[in-house]
Amino acid sequence: MVLAIVGGLLLALGLFAGTVLVLVPLGLAAMESGAMLWLLFPLLSIVGYTLFATGARVGNFRALSFAVSCLLLVLAVASAAGLVLEATKLISPAGNTLSLWYVLAVGGVLGTIGAAASAKSAA
């Protein structure tokens, strides 16, 4: 039970780091996104997910796995939308858009793997 709680908290921090990486270049958050967030986004997401999976019951694990996959895919889609809006000059980014590409790639890959695994385990 303790592993599930700690894993859930670490997972939430990882998703928060990814959200900041998306919001800052779009000018939607008055924060800074340094190199540490680039490292913490995938690291905390994966470690938190692993700890939760270790300590969770089967029913909780499936629900969380699907929810996390959806959240990662939402971050990836938000990154893609920000890149499209920037490319069409509908918005001007508050900084470099490299973090949008990073979240698109990492969030897209991890979210797709998780969603595919959830679909196979439900079948």
Secondary structure, 3 states (H helix, E strand, C coil): CHHHHHHHHHHHHHHHHHHHHHHCCCCCCCCCCCHHHHHHHHHHHHHHHHHHHHHCCHHHHHHHHHHHHHHHHHHHHHHHHHHHHHHCCCCCCCCCCHHHHHHHHHHHHHHHHHHHHHHHHHC
